């Protein structure tokens, strides 16, 4: 544990230096952006501004990505939605106005101007302290003598490096001590300084209230459209199943009953056979109707909740599925239904594509989130764009502000995590 912690501190120190070096190309992009802005009163400046802005955003996306991966801070893209693409000069001018009036554009420029200084005193500071400590070790070992032999005059902290330095035991020990302090302090403060830098990044690179509202409206518009499309597709499926299944059998039963009515007096034996066939058809129609209802909203889900519904789903699955459910209550019915069918789709994908033999499902409620993790021991290599239906699941739970995370390295295992914000009510148990 201690060794792992030391390793994490060392990684944090070098990641901080990476942020400092990342500022070099960002500064060059910022200079180009400033050059374009200085020409904004000319047609050339207007023409170049969109491309310069997108180049700046691409560079800043690299910062957001690393801050999200390397610190405890999460930064969303803050840019306001751009207008729909339109041909001609009118469309170009609309895009230009949208980009130049977006506050995030100028916050990005503020970042590339100020960040080099901030990075040195936050993220990069631990790495610089470690490097300075290593330089102290070199001075104590041989570099001090070399500097003195060539008539150099240098300082290391409060220690004066002069000729004969290497033969001065007191100065060697003082240098070693001071260098060790720099290294220890650098490693000790690395994670905290990296997180301080992450908070600085969020304050500048994160969305403003205006952009948060605009992005929220855009998200709700997209999810509403997807929900309407999903509902329409579901209604078409139900209509098709009714038309091709139960409705066709009921029509056939009506025709059979008409024939039986005419055969009762003339051929009772044949009427009896038709009655038996009609009864079998009615049983099949009832079975199909029950399957259809189960596909719309399984009775066990309505009666027992998502925990027991997923356990029932696991019992009918061809793979060996283990379910662990720790839910103190029940989500709202729409959230519960979306989560149930998402898990059902993931299990179907596992059976069809993963080559797995076992699946583990873990359901918990933490921090206002319903978290469901589905893990299989298959071959891995799954992607959201691989035609496995995961993108459809992501859109379905996105209607409830849910998110889907996928981890599927080649060779496995595959882990799909669903998170849906919701409140839990008291458990609802149907009367027995």
N, C-alpha and C positions, 0 to 999 in steps of 0.2 A: 504493500500500500504506500509506504513512504517513498519507495523508488518510483512508483507510478506518479506520485505527486510531484517529485522533483522533475520528472520528465515533462509533466504538464507545464510547470513553471518555465522550463527551458524552451519549450515550444512557443509559449506565449511571448517570451523575450524576442525570439527570432521573427515571429509574426509581426511584432511591433515594428521591427526594422523593415519588414516587407512593406508595411504601410508607408514608411518614409520614402522608400525607393519608388513606390507606386505614384508618389506625388510628382516625380520627374516628368513622365509623359502627360500627367494631368495638367501640370503647369504649362507645358508646350501647347496643349489643346486650349488651355485658358488664354494664352497669348494670341493664338489664332482667333479665338472667339472675340477677344478685345479688338483685334485688328478689324474684324468684320463689323463690329459694332461701331467703330470709328468711321466706317464708310456707310453707315446706315442711311445717311441723307442722300446717297446716290443710288442709282438703280442697281449698280453692282453689289452694294452692301445688302440691299433688299433681296437680291437674287441669291447671295451666298448665305444669308442668315439662317434659313431652315436647315441647310446641310451642316453648318457650323454648330447649330443648336443640337442636332441629332448626334453629331460626333461627341459633343460635350456630355450628352446624356448617356451615350454608350460607355464613355470613360467613367462616369459617376456610377453607372450600374455595376461596374467592377468593384467599386468601393462598397456599395450596398451588399453585394453578394458576399464579399469577404467579411464584412462586419456581421452579417447574419450567420455566417459559418464559424467565425472565430471568436465571437463575443456572446454575451448573454442578451444582447439587444437585437430586436427584430425591426427592420426598416422596410416599409412598403414603398413602391414607386409612387411618387407624389404628383405626377403630371396629370393635368386636366385632360379629359378626353378631347382628341382632335376632331374637327369637323369632318363630315363625310367627304371623301375624295371627290372633287369635281374637276372636270377638264377646263382648260383655258385659264386666262388671266384672273378671272373672278375667283376660281377655286384656289389659285396660288396665293392671292392676296388674303383670302379668308384664313388659309393655313398660316401665313406670315403673322397676321394679327393675333391668331390664337396662340402662337408660340411666344410672341414678344410680350403678350399680356399675361402669360402664365407666371405667377410668382415663383414657381419652382425653377424656371429658367434662370432667374437672377440669383436665386439662392444657390444654384449650382455654381454660378460664377463666383459668388462670395466664398464658396467652399474652396475652389482651386486657388484663390488668392490668400486665404487665411490658413488653410489646413497645413501647409508645410511648416509653419511655426508651431501650430498646435500639436502636430504629430511629434515633433522633436521633444516637447515637454510632457507628452502623455504616452502614446503607444511606443514610440521609439526610444524613450528615455531608458527603460531597463536594459535594452540591447546595447545602447551606447555605453551605459555604465559597465556592462560585462566586457565589452571590447576595450574600454579604458583600463579595466582591471587586468585583462590579458596583456595589454601593453606594459603595464607595471611589472608583470612577471618577466617580460622580455628585457626590460630595463635592468631588473635585478640580476638576470642571468648573464647577459652579455652586452645588450644595447647601450647601457650606461657607459661601459668602458669604451665602446666604439665612439660614442659621442664625445667623451673626454679626450680620447686620443687624437681626434681630429679638431680639437680646440672648440668643441661645441659647448654650449651653455644652455641647459634646459631645466624645466621644473616638472615634477610629478606631484600634483597636489601641492602640499606645503613643503615638499622635499626638493632641495636644489641639486640638480645633476651637474657635476663638474668633473674635471680631470681627476683620475684616481678614484672615481666613484666605486668601481668594482672592488677595490681593496678596502673600502670603508664598510666594515661589518655592520655598524649601527645603521647606516643609511640603507644598506641592503635589506636588513630586517624590517626597517620602517616602511620601505617600499613594498615588501611582500605583505606586510600587515595591511597597509592602505589598499593595495590591489585586491586583497581578499575581501576587504570590506565592500569595495565597489562591486565585486562579482556577487557576493552574497546578497547585498541590497538589491542589485539589479534583478536577480532571479526571484527574490522574495516579493517584490512589488509588481512583477510582470503581469500576472493575471488581473490585478486590480486596475493597473494603468491601462490595460487593454480594454477593460470594461468602461473606464472613464472615457476613453476615446470613442467607444461605441455609443455612449450617451451623447457625446458631442456630435457624432455623425447623425444620430436620430434627430437632434434639435435643428440641424441644417438640411439634411438630405431627406428627412421624413416629410410626410404630407402635412400641409397646413389645414386649418379647419375648413377653409373653402374647398380645397381639393379633396379632403376627406368626404365632405358632403357630396361633391360632384361624383367621386368614385363610388360612393355608396348608392347614389341614384342610378349610376350606370350598372352597377352590380345587380340592383333590384330589378332594373329593366330587363337585363339579360336573363336572370333567373325566373322572372315572371313569364317571359316569352318561352323559356324552356319548359316551365311547368305547364303552360297552356298546351304546348306541343305534345308533351308527355301525356297529359290528360286526354287530348284528342286521339293520340295513338292507342291509348288504353281503351277508350270507348270503341274505336274501330275494331280492336282485337276482340272485345266482348261481343260486339255485333256479329263479327265473322264466326266466332265460336258458336254463338246461338243459332245463326243461320245454317251453318254446316253440320251442327251436332244435334242439340236437343230439338230445335224447331223442325228439322227434317224428320226426326223420329216421331214427333207428335203429329205431323202431317200424315206420315205413313200409318200411324195408329188410327187416325180418323178414317182413312180409307179402308183399313182392315175392319174397323167396327161397322162401317157401312156394308161391307161384303158379308160380315157375320150376320147382320140383320136380315139380309136376303136369303142366307143359307140355313137359318134356324129351323124353318119348317121343311125345306126340301132335302137338306143334307146335314143333319145334326153332327155327324162325326167330323166332317170337314170344318164345320163351324167351331167345334171343340178344338181342333188343331190350330185354327186361326186365333182363337182366344189365348191359347198357350203362347203362340208367337207374339201376340200383342202384349201379353203380360211381361214376356222377356224384354220386348222393346221398351216398355214403360220403365222397367228396372234399369236398363241401360241409359235411358233418358234422364232418370233421376240421378244416376251415378255421374253423368256428364254435367248436370246442373250443379251437383255438389262440388265437383272438381272446379267448375267455373267460379262458384262462390268462394271456394278456398283460394283460388288464384287472385281474386279481388281483395279479400281480407280474410285470412284464415281464422276459423272460429277459435282455435287455441290461442291465437294472438289477442283476439278481443276478450277472451275469458280469463286467460292466465298471464298475459303480458309477454314481453319480448324474450325474457329469459327462458321460460318454459317453451315458447314457440320455437326458438332456435334449437333447444334440446330435442324437440319433436322432429325438427328438420334434420338434425344430426342422425337420429335413429333410422331415417329412411335413406340416408346417403350411402353410396357404394363404398366410400372410403371410411376408415376408422376415424371418427371425429370425437374429440374431447372438448367439452364445453365447461367453462368456469364463469359463473355469473355472480357478481356482487353488486346488486342494485337494491338500494333501500326503498325504492318506490318505482313508479312507472312514469315514463315520459308522456307527453301529450300524444293522442292517437295518431296524428299525421306524422310526427317524428318517429314514433314507434314503428309505424308501417314502412316508412322510408328506410329505416335501419334494418328491418327484417328482410325486405326484398333486396337490399344491398348485400347483406350476408348471404342470402340465397343465391344471388348472382355470382358472388365470389366463390362459393362452394361449387357451383356448376362449372366455373372456369377451372378450378383446381382439378375436378374430375376429368375434364376434357383435355386440358393443355399441360398440366404441371408434371404428370408422371409421378405424383406423390402417392404414398401409401397411408400417411397419417396427416391429420389436420388438427390444430389446436385453436380454440376460440376463447378469447378472454374478454369479458364485458364488465366494465366498471363505470362508476360515476364519480368524477373528481373535478373540483374547481368549476362547477357549473357545466361540465361537459360529459356527455355520454361517449365513452371511449370504447371502441370495439376493435380488437386486434385479431386478425385471422392469419395464422402461420401454417405453412405446409412444408414438408420435407422433400419437395420435388426438385426438378432440375434448375429452377430459377430462370433468369433471363427475361422475365415479364416486363413490359413497358406499358405506359398509359396509352401509347399510340400503336400498340401491336394488334389491334383488332380483337381484343379479349373482352371488350365491354366495360373496362374499368373507367374509360372516359365518360360513358353513359352513367355509371354509378356516381362519378364525381359531380356530374350535372344534376343528378337527382337530389343528392344531399346538399348541393349548393343552394337549392331552393330554401333550405333552412339554415343558411350560413354555415353549413358543414364543410369540412375539408377531408381530403383523402391523401394519405401519404403511402408511397410504395417503396419498398426495399427488396430488390430481387437480383442479387449478384448471380452471375453465371455459375452454375453448380449448386445454387440454392443456399439457404432456404429462401422462400418468398414470404414476405410479411406485408400485409395490407392493414393499415390503421385508419379507422374512421373516427372523426370527432364531430359531434353535433351539439351545439349549445342548446340547453333545454333546462327546464325545471321539472322536478319529480313530484308526483302526487303520491298519496298513500296507495299501497298495493291494492289492486282490485281482483278479487277472487270470486269466481262464479259460484253460486250455491250448488251444492251437490245434491 
